[in-house]
Amino acid sequence: MAKGSEAQYTWPKYVWMNGSIVRWEEAKVHVFVHGLHYGTGVFEGIRGYYDGGYMRIFRLDDHFKRLFRSAKILHMDIPYTLEDLVKATIDLVKINQFKNDIYIRPIAFRGLGSFGLRAKNPVDVAIIALEFGKYLKPDGIKCTISSWRKPSPDSVPIYAKLTGMYVLYHLASIEAALHGYDEAILLDSEGYVAEGSGENIFIVKNETLITPPVYDDILEGITRNTVITLAKEELGLQVVERRIRREELYTCDEAFFTGTAAEVTPIIEIDGRVIGDGRIGRITRKIIDLYRQVVLGRIKKYENWITSIAIE
Ligand SMILES: Cc1ncc(COP(=O)(O)O)c(C=O)c1O
């Protein structure tokens, strides 16, 4: 089910919507909802890993915290608490009885009410979960610098995960695919490297990890934070958060993306320049392996990042 393929998703039996679990067929909205017209929604992407009778959900609370932060930026009051949404997610995963890895998508958007642009319509909330495999090719991908740029932080709030913002990533992603690449890399408003269409980016230079800082035009990724923590604490690597120039991408020793969907994906070519020796880099490989151990709850120190749900 890697990106770019036309693979069909298997829809789940149930969806959580505005406080109830409903059948997939019933999880509908009206054509007049504000979020549809103006992109006034916030969302999250969370992964669950199926592990012999348990679903291990990674950093569930942290994702919902970001959802509430995004909503606040949009003047949006989500009519549930973080605890309500955590419980709703657990109920939803249980009732769907998933037996494979899953992707969970909470979404909150302005619903029905006024049609005016400034309308603060009531907020609808849904949680969708579906079986989901690899998002990008795990053995390495080819990327291109997109002609679409990240906007400056004073044009849209990049820190928030807003539905409307994803038009940009949709365009960048389609453009990359049209030109035969697996994924796009977007530059920021000043021409420095920002991120992928759904991932943060890291390069490795002289055994040091380098990634754009969060004050730059990027989403503050939870996987990014996980990888920085693991690189420093478990691998003893130096991590530098600083701006990256485009040509540094072409000449780095290793490069990889991080993201909930993408996990840790090696980048092996950028705009026709082979990265390293064109295979998964040594440090990237270590991070991939460690990340896998952590998301499955195998490393005690990071167990508090996991919500385990028994699946009957
Ligand atoms: C634009 C963008 N950047 C980065 C990320 C990675 O964030 P996270 O690791 O929290 O999934 C995502 C995915 O959510 C994204 O859509």
The ligand as a MOL file (V3000), in Angstrom:
LIG
                    3D

  0  0  0     0  0            999 V3000
M  V30 BEGIN CTAB
M  V30 COUNTS 16 16 0 0 0
M  V30 BEGIN ATOM
M  V30 1 C 3.5200 18.3970 6.7460 0
M  V30 2 C 3.9130 17.3740 7.7380 0
M  V30 3 N 5.1450 17.4410 8.2870 0
M  V30 4 C 5.5630 16.5340 9.1870 0
M  V30 5 C 4.7380 15.4820 9.5840 0
M  V30 6 C 5.2340 14.4890 10.5900 0
M  V30 7 O 4.5930 14.6520 11.8130 0
M  V30 8 P 4.3770 13.4340 12.8140 0
M  V30 9 O 5.7120 12.8310 13.0280 0
M  V30 10 O 3.8370 14.0680 14.0340 0
M  V30 11 O 3.4290 12.5020 12.1610 0
M  V30 12 C 3.4540 15.3660 9.0380 0
M  V30 13 C 2.5500 14.2840 9.4480 0
M  V30 14 O 1.7770 14.4520 10.3390 0
M  V30 15 C 3.0270 16.3380 8.1080 0
M  V30 16 O 1.8110 16.2580 7.5520 0
M  V30 END ATOM
M  V30 BEGIN BOND
M  V30 1 1 1 2
M  V30 2 1 2 3
M  V30 3 2 2 15
M  V30 4 2 3 4
M  V30 5 1 4 5
M  V30 6 1 5 6
M  V30 7 2 5 12
M  V30 8 1 6 7
M  V30 9 1 7 8
M  V30 10 2 8 9
M  V30 11 1 8 10
M  V30 12 1 8 11
M  V30 13 1 12 13
M  V30 14 1 12 15
M  V30 15 2 13 14
M  V30 16 1 15 16
M  V30 END BOND
M  V30 END CTAB
M  END
